[in-house]
């Protein structure tokens, strides 16, 4: 770790020393220090590089096949890499709360706002209603796929009975391990992914900046 810090001492604070990280992992794939550095610079840094991170984690995983933490991190980064802005939506398959099939093909035309929520979190339901309100206000041709993190489909249906007609709602009772949440790498909560004609054009937590994006920028 000390040697690595000396190697990158001349790098600007906002830059990512990718070549140095690659060399470090190549020489020491079995080191836990490499895992920390890849996470710090390539995953959680100001300019994430999920493709490089996934490749380096794969090398480390081969050198440390019994490291469960490394396996989980590799899976998470691979999911994010395949669902980053500019990518075609990953293949997924599920059913809405009425049993109708919903899959990646279903949201491949037009604009879809895919957002997570939970019946026990009234703020997320409120944000779904704000998205619906912005859609009405702008006369926007948006579709809303609301993905519930509830562990109970009946609880979800009961909570969303008033709003059900306004959204396509999925609750597979798998919470953060559901197919849509996993394939679109929506582990943060609440989170939204915007899809236009089958391509991911926006990933964001459902904060005020995201609401401003919907109000002023999404076309």
DODOTOR-211637 format. One record per atom (N, C-alpha, C): x, y, z. Coordinates in steps of 0.001 Angstrom, whole numbers, padded with zeros to 6 digits, always signed. Each point is the difference from the previous one (the first is absolute). Example, Ala and Ser with C-alpha at 12.3 -4.5 7.8 and 13.67 -1.06 7.14 Angstrom:
BEGIN
+013190-005690+007800 -000890+001190+000000 +000900+001200+000000 -000350+001050-000720 +000820+001190+000060 -000770+001090+000730 
***
This chain:
BEGIN
+000831-001196+000000 -000831+001196+000000 +000874+001258+000000 +001030+000009+000815 +000903+001147+000046 +000693+000219-001336 +000442-001092-000622 +000664+000101-001307 -000957+000576-001044 -001255-000441+000047 -000994+000499-000945 -000223+001495+000200 -000096+000428+001246 -000195+001423+000281 +001162+000843-000518 +001203-000522+000117 +001164+000724-000532 -000071+000082-001522 -000450-001100-000626 -000084-000039-001463 -000986+001028-000548 -001082+000258+000758 -001034+000902-000519 +000102+001407+000593 +001061+000273+000715 +000137+001306+000667 -000051+001156-000980 +000462-000209-001222 +000040+001085-000983 -001304+000147-000783 -000947-000903+000220 -001260+000075-000734 -000890+001095+000577 -000739+000742-000852 -000955+000990+000508 -001064-000691+000854 -000495+000663+001040 -000969-000623+000916 -001255-000530-000685 -000423+000636-001102 -001240-000409-000664 +000209-001072-001066 +001240-000389-000252 +000263-000995-001039 -000028-001406+000577 -000139-000971-000889 -000006-001411+000407 +001255-000667-000550 +000880-000487+000868 +001267-000613-000463 -000220-001427-000494 -000784-000130-001066 -000428-001317-000477 +001173-000914-000327 +001013+000523-000706 +001134-000841-000386 +000743-000523+001220 +000133+000831+001041 +000663-000413+001235 -000803-001092+000710 -001315+000144-000027 -000864-000993+000647 +000094-001332-000735 -000006+000046-001325 +000120-001227-000791 +001313-000722+000305 +001086+000753+000063 +001309-000603+000297 +000024-000618+001387 -000608+000684+000949 -000034-000509+001369 -000749-001324+000081 -001161-000052-000651 -000804-001229+000037 +000710-001129-000733 +000652+000316-001111 +000721-001026-000764 +001095-000642+000841 +000684+000821+000804 +001099-000506+000814 -000485-000659+001298 -001142+000478+000526 -000461-000481+001315 -001488-000321+000016 -000485-000866-000881 -001450-000254-000056 -000573-000623+001270 +000861-000608+000808 -000453-000646+001224 -000092+000974+001180 +000444+001231-000173 +000051+000963+001108 -001349+000660+000254 -000387+000089+001273 -001253+000681+000355 +000123+001505-000253 +001230+000506-000020 +000219+001420-000291 -000529+000328-001400 +000191-000908-000936 -000483+000228-001366 -001514+000165-000028 -000694-000799+000782 -001458+000112+000071 -000430+001371+000490 +000685+000486+001021 -000323+001324+000533 +000256+001081-001047 +001123-000086-000686 +000378+001026-000976 -000954+000003-001193 -000360-001175-000493 -000948-000086-001115 -001343+000604+000405 -000473-000331+001197 -001270+000552+000471 +000088+001523+000144 +001085+000469+000635 +000132+001429+000313 +000108+000859-001259 +000810-000450-000962 +000271+000837-001171 -000918-000291-001193 -000285-001256-000266 -000705-000359-001229 -001497-000214+000185 -000443-000192+001234 -001427-000230+000238 -000639+001193+000704 +000630+000468+001070 -000585+001065+000799 +000611+001368-000283 +000953+000066-000929 +000670+001258-000309 -000882+000969-000762 +000540+001192-000262 -000764+001035-000691 -000318-000388-001441 +000859-000836-000596 -000214-000446-001384 +000049-001529-000059 -001075-000663+000383 +000003-001470+000044 +000322-000614-001360 +000740-001096+000041 +000336-000751-001214 -000358-001455+000282 -001255-000333-000218 -000495-001321+000377 +000570-001102-000886 +000293+000326-001243 +000548-001018-000903 +001377-000449+000476 +000871+000973+000291 +001328-000340+000514 -000097-000667+001361 -000870+000506+000854 -000165-000584+001336 -000416-001459-000093 -000954-000301-000873 -000468-001380-000145 +001119-000918-000484 +000794+000477-000957 +001105-000811-000520 +001042-000282+001080 +000323+001023+000797 +001004-000183+001057 -000535-000882+001123 -001267+000175+000345 -000599-000849+001033 -000041-001457-000446 -000187-000210-001286 -000001-001369-000525 +001370-000642+000191 +001078+000759-000264 +001352-000516+000233 +000211-000332+001476 -000452+000888+000858 +000163-000208+001436 -000819-001185+000481 -001164-000166-000585 -000872-001110+000390 +000654-001344-000329 +000710-000049-001116 +000700-001231-000375 +001137-000305+000973 +000643+001062+000496 +001103-000177+000957 -000499-000295+001402 -001251+000407+000291 -000588-000218+001335 -001389-000614-000151 -000091-001228-000494 -001290-000622-000335 -000924-000210+001194 +000522+000031+001204 -000838-000232+001181 -000432+001299+000691 +000312+001116-000588 -000328+001297+000604 -001437+000374-000358 -000922-000215+000933 -001426+000237-000250 -000296+001483-000232 +000676+000864+000746 -000212+001441-000156 +000366+000459-001400 +001089-000534-000511 +000453+000346-001340 -001003-000467-001059 -000571-001171+000213 -001003-000521-000937 -001232+000898-000050 -000442+000456+001169 -001172+000881+000058 +000296+001321-000706 +001177+000572+000266 +000385+001263-000615 +000088-000137-001516 +000564-001098-000459 +000112-000250-001433 -001390-000066-000646 -000932-000689+000660 -001369-000113-000534 -000656+001376-000060 +000163+000809+001030 -000603+001327+000022 +000555+000882-001101 +001313-000032-000164 +000629+000843-001017 -000375-000465-001404 -000089-001302-000192 -000408-000527-001303 -001403+000449-000342 -000902-000031+000979 -001371+000467-000227 -000012+001476-000387 +000763+000817+000724 +000051+001432-000294 +000613+000236-001374 +001055-000741-000316 +000671+000148-001305 -000976-000251-001141 -000866-000983+000165 -000936-000376-001053 -001250+000875-000025 -000142+000886+001001 -001191+000844+000060 +000367+001476+000143 +001169+000363-000511 +000408+001397+000091 -000664+000809-001125 +000083+001316+000122 -000583+000882-001013 +000625-000294-001362 -000868-000142-000998 +000447-000303-001354 -000180-001454-000381 -000205-000854+000998 -000169-001433-000266 -001438-000326-000404 -000126-001048-000797 -001320-000579-000226 -000453-000636+001305 -001291+000104+000308 -000480-000567+001266 +000298-001498+000063 +000530-000466+001132 +000263-001428+000159 -001300-000808-000062 +000128-001241-000411 -001172-000867-000080 -000502-000348+001396 -001304+000203+000227 -000615-000400+001263 -001414-000500-000268 -000549-000688+000951 -001353-000527-000138 -000684-000020+001359 -001230+000508+000045 -000744+000010+001249 -001501+000025-000318 -000811+000262+001007 -001447+000150-000179 -000472+001172+000842 -001027+000705-000509 -000541+001087+000799 -000915-000573+001081 -000557+000870+000838 -000773-000494+001150 -001307-000667-000406 -000375+000107-001281 -001198-000691-000485 +000345-001254-000791 +001282-000360-000015 +000416-001220-000659 +000369+000142-001463 -000011+001225-000532 +000357+000213-001398 +001517+000046-000146 +000509-000657-001051 +001445-000036-000234 +000537+001398-000279 +001142+000300+000606 +000715+001250-000264 +001479-000359-000134 +000605+000395-001100 +001394-000366-000227 +000723+001134-000721 +001251-000240-000331 +000807+001043-000636 -000591+000431-001339 -000623-000920-000720 -000632+000364-001272 -001182+000937+000227 -000700-000195+001122 -001178+000814+000304 +000333+001483+000112 +001235+000314+000418 +000367+001400+000202 +001030+000469-001034 -000005-000659-001158 +001002+000318-001025 -000462+001079-000974 -001242+000451+000121 -000511+001048-000880 -000456+001192+000835 +000356+001202-000457 -000416+001199+000702 +000838+000259+001237 -000498+000888+000853 +000704+000367+001222 -000642-000705+001195 +000837-000668+000767 -000437-000676+001223 +000827+000518+001176 -000691+000361+001062 +000666+000352+001246 -000178-001187+000940 +001081-000684+000277 -000022-001172+000882 +000452+000463+001379 -000853-000120+000986 +000341+000532+001326 -000351-001004+001087 +000814-000025+001031 -000282-000858+001146 -000830+000759+001032 -000773-000757+000769 -000777+000569+001091 -000317-001121+000982 -000609+000353+001118 -000454-000999+000972 -001255+000533+000686 -000939-000874+000270 -001265+000440+000595 +000204+000560+001402 +001097-000409+000666 +000264+000476+001350 +000774+001317+000007 +000350+000487-001193 +000730+001263-000098 -000880+001003-000754 -000728+000799+000749 -000960+000915-000614 +000680+001045-000878 +001267+000309+000302 +000708+000988-000816 +000186-000501-001424 +000296-001297-000159 +000189-000522-001359 -001319-000042-000764 -001090-000311+000686 -001304+000045-000656 -000313+001435-000413 +000349+000950+000883 -000196+001403-000326 +000783+000421-001225 +001210-000520-000147 +000811+000357-001163 -000565-000621-001279 -000541-001200+000113 -000678-000582-001162 -001153+000897-000442 -000748+000507+000961 -001118+000884-000333 +000485+001312-000604 +001163+000464+000445 +000562+001215-000597 +000417-000242-001449 +000553-001190-000262 +000363-000343-001373 -001254-000031-000872 -001058-000606+000536 -001266-000035-000731 -000517+001416-000234 +000137+000861+001023 -000445+001380-000134 +000780+000759-001063 +001324-000214-000047 +000829+000644-001016 -000362-000501-001395 -000322-001273-000091 -000423-000567-001282 -001265+000705-000489 -000950+000188+000910 -001246+000686-000359 +000258+001463-000336 +000809+000640+000842 +000307+001428-000177 +000649+000272-001350 +000875-000882-000424 +000728+000201-001255 -000689-000672-001185 -001130-000668+000264 -000669-000793-001043 +001007-000935-000658 +000836-000590+000845 +001108-000834-000485 -000454-001423-000283 +000584-000569-001021 -000332-001379-000373 +000950-000963+000705 +000000+000060+001327 +000852-000877+000801 -000806-001207+000459 +000714-001100+000218 -000556-001169+000676 +000751-000170+001310 -000698-000434+001028 +000619-000135+001322 -000073-001454+000460 +001171-000600+000192 +000089-001356+000546 +000457+000122+001449 -000898-000268+000923 +000286+000130+001430 +000345-001370+000565 +001212-000127+000497 +000497-001287+000490 +000001+000010+001521 -000854-000823+000587 -000142-000026+001453 +001077-000858+000655 +000539+000513+001108 +000951-000772+000793 -000687-000656+001189 -001322-000078-000052 -000755-000680+001054 +000259-001499-000018 -000095-000606+001159 +000107-001448+000095 -001346-000678-000101 -001074+000795-000162 -001355-000537-000072 -000764+000664-001139 -000429-000787-000973 -000777+000537-001114 -001364+000526+000458 -000717-000705+000898 -001279+000545+000472 +000158+001374+000655 +001050+000178+000795 +000231+001296+000648 +000240+001082-001051 +000753-000345-001035 +000273+000946-001077 -001286+000366-000736 -000803-000999-000352 -001244+000250-000724 -000947+000862+000820 -000060-000267+001280 -000883+000771+000872 +000451+001464+000068 +001314+000213+000136 +000527+001359+000124 -000153+000792-001297 +000038-000694-001132 -000021+000688-001285 -001343-000087-000720 -001042-000449+000715 -001305-000183-000633 -000508+001282-000666 +000213+001136+000656 -000490+001275-000521 +000765+000430-001253 +001287-000355-000068 +000872+000480-001079 +000263-001032-001087 -000490-001214+000184 +000427-001102-000861 -000180+000282-001485 -001053+000723-000361 -000276+000252-001415 +001037+000924-000651 +000753+000708+000807 +000946+000978-000530 +001384-000574-000289 +000264-001201+000473 +001326-000591-000147 -000110-001467-000407 +001110-000519-000526 +000181-001445-000074 +000777-000363+001261 -000591-000818+000854 +000600-000284+001303 +000465-001444+000073 +001247-000183+000419 +000567-001332+000188 +000340-000194+001468 -000410-001133+000553 +000411-000392+001352 +000221-001505-000012 +001254-000402-000125 +000296-001437-000070 +000350-000578+001369 -000115+000836+001055 +000229-000398+001389 +001451-000388+000284 +000890+000340-000917 +001427-000314+000207 +000792+001226+000452 -000697+001098+000186 +000591+001240+000503 +001212+000420-000838 +001179+000153+000606 +001161+000482-000759 +000643-001070-000877 -000530-001223+000032 +000573-001078-000814 -000874-000319-001204 -001020+000806-000253 -000866-000229-001146 +000731+000171-001318 -000557-000572-001066 +000690-000012-001296 +000202+001402-000550 -001016+000848+000094 +000128+001356-000549 +001005+000809+000802 -000112-000052+001320 +000917+000751+000866 +001440-000430-000238 +000217-001301-000135 +001354-000525-000193 +000537+000338-001386 -000792-000272-001040 +000484+000206-001365 +000243+001480-000305 -000807+000883+000596 +000189+001429-000236 +000866+000649+001075 +000558-000835+000897 +000922+000485+001038 -000616+001159+000787 -001182-000253+000564 -000733+001039+000732 +000041-000283+001501 +001176-000259+000522 +000136-000382+001403 -000189+001179+000949 +000309+001229-000475 -000263+001159+000838 -001507+000215+000099 -000433+000644+001063 -001448+000158+000185 -000317+001395+000515 -000966+000670-000630 -000678-000366-001259 +000848+000382-001199 -000200-000708-001088 +000841+000187-001176 -000870-000018-001250 +000494+000650-001051 -000744+000027-001259 +000945-000168-001182 -000495-000679-001010 +000711-000157-001263 -000957+000446-001099 +000486+000867-000878 -000832+000464-001110 +000457-000697-001271 -000953-000598-000699 +000277-000756-001220 -000726+000663-001169 +000727+000229-001085 -000608+000573-001206 +000309-000898-001186 -001059-000552-000592 +000141-000903-001150 +001026-001094+000250 -000063-000568+001197 +000836-001146+000338 +001383+000325+000511 +000360+001285+000063 +001322+000414+000487 -000141+000736+001339 +000933-000250+000892 +000007+000697+001283 +000591+001392-000213 -000781+001032+000351 +000472+001373-000209 +000228+000746+001311 -000434-000575+001119 +000181+000683+001289 -000070-001017+001125 +000905+000151+000967 -000024-000776+001234 +000138+000998+001145 -000852-000133+001012 +000049+001000+001064 -000760-000469+001221 +000460+000470+001162 -000853-000123+001176 -001200+000914-000233 -001122-000304+000619 -001216+000787-000213 +000003+001220+000927 +000918+000913-000290 +000119+001196+000821 -000564+001201-000764 +000193+001193+000550 -000547+001191-000637 +000663+000287-001344 +001267-000346-000142 +000669+000188-001287 -000636-000863-001081 -000419-001212+000381 -000664-000865-000966 -001362+000575-000388 -000721+000518+000975 -001294+000602-000300 +000176+001210-000928 +001057+000758+000215 +000274+001153-000867 +000322-000478-001413 +000729-001097-000099 +000310-000581-001306 -001290-000367-000735 -000945-000629+000700 -001264-000379-000623 -000780+001240-000429 +000037+001018+000821 -000773+001213-000267 +000577+000811-001161 +001329+000098-000060 +000621+000949-000929 +000727-000619-001187 +000394-001268+000119 +000908-000534-001021 -000505-001206-000774 -000739-000887+000642 -000380-001251-000672 -000948+000278-001159 +000393-000493-001173 -000832+000165-001193 -000127-001320-000724 
***
